[in-house]
Amino acid sequence: MTVRELQDKILQLKTDTDTCILAHSYMSEDICEIADFTGDSYALAVKAKSTPNKNVIMCGVRFMAEMVKMLNPEKRVMLSNPIAGCPMAEQMDKELIEQVKAQYPGYAVVAYVNTTAELKTVADVCVTSSSAVKICRAMPEKNILFIPDINLGTYVKEHLPEKNFKLLSGGCPTHAKINESEVLAAKKAHPNALFLVHPECRPEVVKHADYVGSTTGIMDYAAKSEAKEFIIGTENSIVQHLQFAHPEKAFYPLSKDLVCNNMKATTLSDVYRCLTGEGGEEITMSEDLRRSAVKCIEKMIEYGG
């Protein structure tokens, strides 16, 4: 069976089963092509609210599927590949953060969306990479415990010197392994290219950027820019998507190692098997957990996220 033939089967099954397919931007091009919506994790969870479909398949990682369920409790939510997790989301648990909170009384807990539903229950507010600075600025609290990404936390801290931040040593292993020497090598190889980077990268990498933002932000910037060459400092699937969308421009990966193996675990066949009932995993959670976890997202919306 060809890719196109499998895609056609998926499109038909999607209609037959009343299913909406969500694909994170880090998915491969063949999966994004059959998705109803593509984008960042929080944007996808919100998009699911606007669709009338009773079933939703998340092509991404577990915390993303959890967030879809949190915001869409009435829908049946499936994770297309059950082994697709997020190392950053799994680095810290509720018990650890409760212990840290006890050491820093009066600090508000700000949780990046890349956290489990259970960990979100101890957070005061949730943030995305694109809204973190805005939300933390809007918070009345001066003292902030930012979890789990130390690199994103450092980026926010640098923009808000009027606030006190406590950062922990967590983060995205894929983004964090990129170093400054790779940036300098890429800029030397492509001297006319703008450097677009995700704030999950180390500060030594981010300081060289022409633009810092989320995956969606990076793609939008590249689309609207009059520049013709770009070095992309996030997961390499974004390079592929941009090449398809803008063949008149050149896109270069910052490093061949900017690959998330958890995202790459999901295949087009996984989506097909999920639709036929032979694969995937339904995301379930108690109503108590859901209500407790969604509070930090509601607070983010209140602050303008």
C-alpha positions as CSV (number, residue, x, y, z in Angstrom):
1,M,0.0,0.0,0.0
2,T,1.3,3.4,-0.9
3,V,1.3,6.4,1.5
4,R,-1.4,8.1,-0.5
5,E,-3.6,4.9,-0.4
6,L,-3.2,4.6,3.4
7,Q,-4.0,8.3,3.8
8,D,-7.2,7.8,1.7
9,K,-8.2,4.9,3.9
10,I,-7.6,7.1,7.0
11,L,-9.6,10.0,5.6
12,Q,-12.6,7.7,4.9
13,L,-12.4,6.0,8.4
14,K,-12.2,9.5,10.0
15,T,-15.5,10.3,8.5
16,D,-17.1,6.9,9.2
17,T,-16.1,7.0,12.9
18,D,-16.9,10.7,13.5
19,T,-13.2,11.4,14.5
20,C,-11.1,14.5,14.6
21,I,-7.4,14.0,14.1
22,L,-5.0,16.4,15.9
23,A,-1.3,16.5,14.9
24,H,1.4,18.3,16.7
25,S,3.8,20.3,14.5
26,Y,6.5,17.8,15.3
27,M,4.7,15.0,13.5
28,S,5.9,13.9,10.0
29,E,4.4,15.5,6.9
30,D,2.3,12.4,5.9
31,I,0.5,12.6,9.3
32,C,0.0,16.4,9.2
33,E,-1.6,16.0,5.7
34,I,-4.5,13.9,7.1
35,A,-5.0,15.9,10.3
36,D,-7.9,18.2,10.9
37,F,-5.7,20.5,12.8
38,T,-1.9,20.9,13.3
39,G,-0.1,23.1,15.8
40,D,1.2,23.4,19.3
41,S,-0.1,21.3,22.2
42,Y,-2.4,23.8,23.9
43,A,-3.7,25.2,20.6
44,L,-4.7,21.7,19.6
45,A,-6.5,21.0,22.9
46,V,-8.5,24.2,22.3
47,K,-9.2,23.4,18.7
48,A,-10.8,20.1,19.8
49,K,-13.5,22.1,21.7
50,S,-14.7,23.7,18.5
51,T,-15.1,20.4,16.6
52,P,-18.4,18.6,16.7
53,N,-16.7,15.1,16.5
54,K,-17.3,12.8,19.5
55,N,-13.9,11.1,19.0
56,V,-10.5,12.7,19.0
57,I,-7.1,11.2,18.1
58,M,-4.0,13.0,19.3
59,C,-0.9,12.4,17.2
60,G,1.7,13.7,19.7
61,V,2.7,12.6,23.1
62,R,0.9,11.6,26.3
63,F,0.7,15.0,28.1
64,M,-0.9,16.5,25.0
65,A,-3.6,13.8,24.9
66,E,-4.2,14.4,28.6
67,M,-4.7,18.1,28.0
68,V,-7.2,17.4,25.2
69,K,-9.1,15.3,27.6
70,M,-8.9,17.9,30.4
71,L,-10.5,20.5,28.1
72,N,-12.9,18.1,26.3
73,P,-14.2,15.7,29.0
74,E,-17.2,14.7,27.0
75,K,-15.1,13.4,24.1
76,R,-13.4,10.1,23.6
77,V,-9.7,10.9,23.4
78,M,-7.1,8.5,22.0
79,L,-3.3,8.7,22.0
80,S,-2.3,7.2,18.6
81,N,0.8,5.6,20.0
82,P,0.8,4.6,23.7
83,I,4.6,4.7,24.0
84,A,4.9,8.3,22.9
85,G,5.8,10.1,26.1
86,C,7.6,13.3,26.9
87,P,10.9,13.1,29.0
88,M,10.4,16.7,30.3
89,A,6.8,16.0,31.4
90,E,8.0,12.9,33.3
91,Q,11.0,14.5,35.0
92,M,9.1,15.8,38.0
93,D,6.2,14.5,39.9
94,K,3.6,16.0,42.3
95,E,5.3,14.8,45.5
96,L,8.6,16.4,44.5
97,I,7.1,19.8,43.7
98,E,5.0,19.7,46.9
99,Q,8.3,19.3,48.8
100,V,9.9,22.2,46.9
101,K,6.8,24.4,47.5
102,A,7.2,23.7,51.2
103,Q,10.8,25.1,51.0
104,Y,9.6,28.2,49.2
105,P,6.4,29.4,50.9
106,G,4.7,32.1,49.1
107,Y,6.0,31.2,45.7
108,A,3.4,30.7,43.0
109,V,4.0,27.6,40.9
110,V,4.0,28.2,37.2
111,A,3.8,25.0,35.1
112,Y,4.8,24.7,31.5
113,V,2.2,22.8,29.5
114,N,4.8,20.0,29.1
115,T,3.7,18.5,32.4
116,T,1.5,15.6,33.4
117,A,-2.1,16.2,34.5
118,E,-1.2,15.1,38.0
119,L,1.6,17.7,38.2
120,K,-0.7,20.4,36.9
121,T,-2.8,19.9,40.1
122,V,-0.1,21.6,42.2
123,A,0.4,24.5,39.8
124,D,-1.2,28.0,40.2
125,V,-1.0,28.8,36.5
126,C,0.0,27.1,33.3
127,V,2.0,28.6,30.4
128,T,3.0,27.9,26.9
129,S,6.3,28.8,25.3
130,S,4.6,31.6,23.5
131,S,2.7,33.0,26.5
132,A,5.1,32.4,29.4
133,V,6.5,35.9,29.6
134,K,3.1,37.5,29.2
135,I,1.5,35.3,31.8
136,C,4.2,35.6,34.4
137,R,4.2,39.4,33.9
138,A,0.4,39.5,34.5
139,M,0.6,37.5,37.7
140,P,0.3,39.5,40.9
141,E,2.8,37.3,42.6
142,K,6.4,38.5,42.6
143,N,7.9,35.2,43.6
144,I,7.6,32.4,41.0
145,L,8.6,28.7,41.1
146,F,8.9,27.8,37.4
147,I,8.6,24.1,36.4
148,P,10.0,22.0,34.8
149,D,12.1,23.7,32.0
150,I,15.1,25.6,33.3
151,N,15.9,27.0,29.8
152,L,12.4,28.4,29.2
153,G,12.4,29.6,32.8
154,T,15.7,31.4,32.3
155,Y,14.3,33.0,29.1
156,V,11.3,34.3,31.1
157,K,13.4,35.4,34.0
158,E,15.6,37.5,31.7
159,H,12.5,39.3,30.5
160,L,11.1,40.0,33.9
161,P,13.9,41.2,36.2
162,E,11.3,42.7,38.5
163,K,10.3,39.2,39.7
164,N,12.1,36.5,41.7
165,F,12.3,33.1,40.0
166,K,13.2,29.7,41.5
167,L,14.2,27.3,38.7
168,L,14.7,23.6,38.8
169,S,17.0,21.5,36.6
170,G,14.5,20.1,34.2
171,G,14.0,20.5,30.5
172,C,13.7,19.1,27.0
173,P,16.6,16.7,26.3
174,T,16.4,17.2,22.6
175,H,16.6,21.0,22.7
176,A,19.0,21.1,25.7
177,K,21.7,19.0,24.0
178,I,22.4,21.6,21.4
179,N,25.4,23.8,22.2
180,E,26.8,27.2,21.1
181,S,29.5,25.6,18.8
182,E,26.7,24.1,16.7
183,V,25.1,27.5,16.3
184,L,28.3,29.2,15.3
185,A,29.0,26.4,12.8
186,A,25.5,26.7,11.3
187,K,25.8,30.5,11.0
188,K,29.2,30.1,9.3
189,A,27.8,27.6,6.8
190,H,24.8,29.8,6.1
191,P,25.9,33.4,6.7
192,N,22.8,34.9,5.1
193,A,20.3,32.9,7.1
194,L,18.2,34.1,10.0
195,F,18.4,32.0,13.1
196,L,15.0,31.0,14.6
197,V,15.1,29.2,17.9
198,H,12.8,27.6,20.5
199,P,13.3,28.9,24.1
200,E,13.7,25.4,25.3
201,C,17.3,25.6,24.0
202,R,20.1,26.7,26.3
203,P,20.7,30.4,26.9
204,E,24.0,30.2,25.1
205,V,22.1,29.1,22.0
206,V,19.1,31.5,22.3
207,K,21.4,34.6,22.6
208,H,22.3,34.2,18.9
209,A,18.7,34.1,17.7
210,D,17.1,36.5,15.3
211,Y,13.8,35.3,16.6
212,V,12.8,33.2,19.7
213,G,9.4,31.5,19.8
214,S,7.2,28.5,19.9
215,T,7.1,26.0,16.9
216,T,4.1,27.8,15.6
217,G,5.8,31.2,16.1
218,I,8.9,30.0,14.3
219,M,6.8,28.8,11.3
220,D,4.7,32.0,11.2
221,Y,7.9,34.1,11.3
222,A,9.5,32.2,8.5
223,A,6.4,32.4,6.4
224,K,6.0,36.2,6.8
225,S,9.6,37.2,6.6
226,E,11.1,38.6,3.5
227,A,14.3,36.7,4.2
228,K,15.1,33.7,1.9
229,E,17.2,31.6,4.2
230,F,16.6,30.3,7.8
231,I,18.4,28.1,10.3
232,I,15.7,26.3,12.4
233,G,16.6,25.8,16.0
234,T,13.8,23.3,17.0
235,E,12.8,19.7,16.1
236,N,13.8,18.9,12.5
237,S,10.3,18.1,11.3
238,I,9.7,21.8,11.3
239,V,12.4,22.1,8.6
240,Q,10.5,19.6,6.5
241,H,7.1,21.3,7.0
242,L,8.6,24.7,6.0
243,Q,10.3,23.3,3.0
244,F,7.0,21.9,1.7
245,A,5.1,25.1,2.5
246,H,7.7,27.6,1.1
247,P,9.8,25.9,-1.6
248,E,11.0,29.3,-2.7
249,K,12.9,29.7,0.6
250,A,15.8,27.6,2.1
251,F,15.6,26.0,5.5
252,Y,18.5,24.5,7.3
253,P,18.5,22.3,10.5
254,L,20.6,23.7,13.3
255,S,21.7,20.2,14.0
256,K,21.1,16.7,12.7
257,D,20.5,15.7,16.3
258,L,17.5,17.9,16.9
259,V,15.1,14.9,16.7
260,C,12.5,13.9,19.2
261,N,12.3,10.1,19.2
262,N,9.0,10.2,21.2
263,M,7.4,12.3,18.5
264,K,8.9,10.1,15.8
265,A,7.4,7.0,17.4
266,T,4.0,7.8,15.9
267,T,3.5,6.6,12.3
268,L,0.7,6.8,9.7
269,S,0.0,3.2,10.4
270,D,-0.5,4.0,14.1
271,V,-3.2,6.5,13.1
272,Y,-4.9,3.9,10.8
273,R,-4.8,1.2,13.6
274,C,-6.3,3.7,16.0
275,L,-9.2,4.3,13.7
276,T,-9.9,0.6,13.2
277,G,-9.9,0.0,16.9
278,E,-6.8,-2.2,16.8
279,G,-4.3,0.3,18.3
280,G,-3.9,3.5,20.3
281,E,-4.9,4.0,23.9
282,E,-7.9,5.8,25.3
283,I,-7.0,8.6,27.7
284,T,-9.1,8.4,30.9
285,M,-8.9,10.3,34.2
286,S,-11.1,10.8,37.2
287,E,-13.3,13.9,37.2
288,D,-11.6,15.0,40.5
289,L,-8.2,14.9,38.8
290,R,-9.4,16.7,35.7
291,R,-11.1,19.5,37.6
292,S,-8.0,20.0,39.8
293,A,-5.6,19.9,36.8
294,V,-7.6,22.2,34.6
295,K,-7.6,25.0,37.1
296,C,-4.1,26.2,36.2
297,I,-5.2,26.3,32.5
298,E,-8.2,28.4,33.4
299,K,-6.0,30.7,35.3
300,M,-3.7,31.0,32.3
301,I,-6.7,32.0,30.2
302,E,-7.7,34.6,32.8
303,Y,-4.3,36.2,32.5
304,G,-4.6,36.4,28.8
305,G,-2.9,33.2,27.6
